[in-house]
């Protein structure tokens, strides 16, 4: 029988009232604070296009750049955009300009300068809906298909914390391994993978036979993307989810997805990251 206390810190009893410790281990540990707001003054840069994106190429950031590239590929010239890097590892998200767009200090954030006054949009799901409605694309108008799209979009927004902040943190980033926490979040992550695999066994895309913002929202969080970051493919046995992998490979083969997934990334193999994107020609520099 497994000892449930194995690799666990012992003797911890929660205080009656929580207080912040002086130091925290693990990646992002020293950056997290129990209060919100700007920590330093810094204006956001503004480029030549009406749409100004402030982001990093994490799964949440990729959702938006994939949609923007899909809009451009579909002929929506007004979707041209500047993508500025907000390096969350350096704390850029706590600058006054960024906090002025997103009080929650999380990427991505979008500013639409084509409106008067400008429109500020934060939360990746909200940005997807805003852009889809603005350009009339990738969000069905037929009520049932539209509802199905929102169902899966909201599913992703609700489940992501279990994968990213849960499994990702305790499996990859925490200063020490906690068996209970890893097992708890692995269980939920596996359940999510099974939900997708079961659904995609009888549907081409998440909302049915149409490619929508729901697919763009879910795709960056799935096997070839996120679990590669955590190096958890084998741990989660993702190869068993064959219907999910069929869908994942089909989405990944789209040229716009291939472009969108590398925008605002800061590392990777040569040609696999583009720190900032201000023009379609920026992608050409990767092939030189």
N, C-alpha and C positions, 0 to 999 in steps of 0.2 A: 504494500500500500504506500502511495506517495505521501511523504510528510508535508502537510499543507503549509508548514512554517518554513520549508526549505527556501533559502535565498531571500528570506523576508527580514526586514528590520524588526527587531523585537523590542518589547516594552513601551511601545508608543500608545499614549492615551490622549485623545484630542482635548485641548484646553477648553475651558468653558466658553471663552471668547477668543476667536482666532486672531492672531497677530502675525504680521509678516516677519519672516526670519531675516537675519542679516545677509545670508548667502544661500543660493540654490545651485545645485549642480546640474549638469546636462546642458545640451544646446538650448539656447534661449532662456536658460534659467535666470541669469542675472538681468535679463531684459524685461521680464514680466513684472508688472506692478499692479496693485489692487485699485489704482485710480486711473481715470482717463484724462485726456487733454494733451496739448502740445508740450513738448519738453525743450524745444528750442525753436528759434525763428528761422524759417526758410520758405521763401516763396516757391511756388511751383512753376516750372518752365512752361511756356506756351509755344507751340509750333504753328505751322502754316495752315493746318486743316481745322475745320470746325470741331471734329471729334478729337479730344485729347484724353488719352488713356494713361493712367498712372498705375503701374502694376509690376509684377514679377512673374516669371514663367513657372509658377506652381500650378497644380491642377486647377485651382480657382481662377488664376490668371489666364490659363490656356483656354478656358471656356470662352472668354470674351474675344481673344484674338482669333480663335477658330471661327467664331461667328462673323467677325469683321472680314476675315479673308474669304469666307463663303459668300458674304454679301457682295464683295468686290467681284468675285468669280461669276456671280449671277448677274452682273451688269449694273449694280447699284453704285455708280461713281461717287455719290455723296457719302459713301461709307469710308472714304479715304481717311486715314487717321495717323496721328503721331502716338507712338507708344514709348513713354518715358519709363526708365527703370526706377523702381522704388525698391532699394535693396533692404529687405527686411532683416537680413543678418547684421546690417550696420545700423539699424534703427531709423531708416529714412521715413518710415511710416509715422513717426512721432513729430515730424516737422510741422510747423504751424500751418503751412499751405495745404499739406495733405489732410491734416486734421480738420481744416476748414471745409474740405469736401466730404470726408468721412470721419465723423466724430468717434467712430469705433476703432480707428487706426488699423484697419485691415485692408489688404489689397484684394481685388482691384477697385479702382474708383475711376469714374468717367465724368468729364465735363463737356457738355454740348454747347459750343459757342454760337451755334446757328439760331438760338432762341434769345429773346430779349425780355427779361434778363436771362443770363446763362442758366442752364439746367445742370444740377449736380446729381449724379446717380452713384449710389454705392450698394454693396452686396451683389455678388456675381449673378444671382438669379434675377434680381431686379434689373441689372444692366442688360441681360439677355432679353427680357421681356420688353424693355424700353426700346432697344434697337430693332427687335423683330416687329414691333408695332410701328415704329417710325418708318421702316422701309417696307412694311407689308410682306414680309418673307419669313419662312421657316416657323411660322405659327399659324396653324390651320384656322380657317374661319368657320368651317362646319362645326356645330356645337360639340358633337361627340368626340371628334378628333382633337378639337381645341382642349376639351376637358381632359382627354387622355394625355395630351402634352403637358398640361399643368400638373396632372397627377404625378407623372414621372419626374418633372422638374422639382416639385415640392418633396418628393421622395428622396431625391438626391440631396437637396439642401438639408433635410432632416437626418439623413443617415451619415453624411460626410464626417461629422465630429467623432463618430465611433471609429472610423477608419483612420482619419488623420490625427486628431487629438487623442484618440484612444490607442488603437493598435500601433500606429506609427510612432507615437511618443514612447510608449512603454517598451516596444520591441526594438526600436532603433536609437532613440535619443535620451532616454532616462539614464541617470548616472549609475544606476544598478538595476539588475533584473528583478522584477517582482512577479513570481509565477502566477499568482491569483489575477493580477491586472492583465497580464499578457493572455492568459487563458480566457478571461472574461471577454476581452475585445476580439480575440481570434474567433471565439464562438459566434459573436454577432457579425463579424466580417464574413465568415463562412456562410452564415444565413443569408446575408445580403447577396453574395455571389450566387447562391442557389435561387433566390428570388429572381434575379436577372436571367439566369440560365433557363429556368423553367418558363418564364415569359417569352424569351426569345426563341424557344423551341417551336413556337407557333406564330411568331410575328417577325417580319423582316426588320422593322425598327421598333423603338419603344412605344410610339404612339400608333403603330399599325404598319401601313404600307408607305408612310410619308416620313422623310428625314426631317427632323425638327430640332428646335433648341433643346429639347429633352435629351436627344442623343449627344448633342454637343456638351451638355452639362455633365452627363454621366461618363462619357468616354475618357476624359483625362484621369478619372479616379480608378480606372480598371486595369487589368493585369499587366499589360506592357508598359504602362506609365507609372502609376503610383507604387505598385509593389516592387518595381525595379529600384525605385529610390530607397525603399526600406530593405531591399534584398530579401523579400519574403515570399518569392514565387514558390520555392520548394516547401517552405513552412506551411503555406496555405493550400498546397497541391492544386494550383490554379488550372493545371492541364486537364483536370477532370470536367471542367465546365465547357464542354465543346460548343454548345450553342452560343454562349457568351463570347467565346474566342472567335467564332465565325463572324459575329457582329462586330467585334472589336477590330478584326483585321480588315473588314470591309470599310469601316469608317476611316481607319488609319491609312487606307490606300488612296483616299481623296486628296488631290493636290493642295486644296485649301487647308485641309487639316494638317498636312505635312508642313505647310508654312506657319500656320497659326500656333502649332505646338512648340515652335522654337523661339518665338518672339519673347523678349524680356528674360530669356534664360541666360544664366551667367557662366555655365560650365557645360561640359560634354565633349563628345568627339568633335574633331574639326568639321565644320559645316552643320553642326547640330545645335548651335545656339547663336542668337542674335540679340545682343544686349538691348539695343533700342531699334525701333523701326519708324522711319519718318517718310519713307517713300517705297513703292514697290521695288524700285531698283536696288534697295538695300539687300534684298535676297541674293542679287547677282554677285555681291561682294563675297559671299560665302563660297562661290564656285571658282574664285580666282586663285 
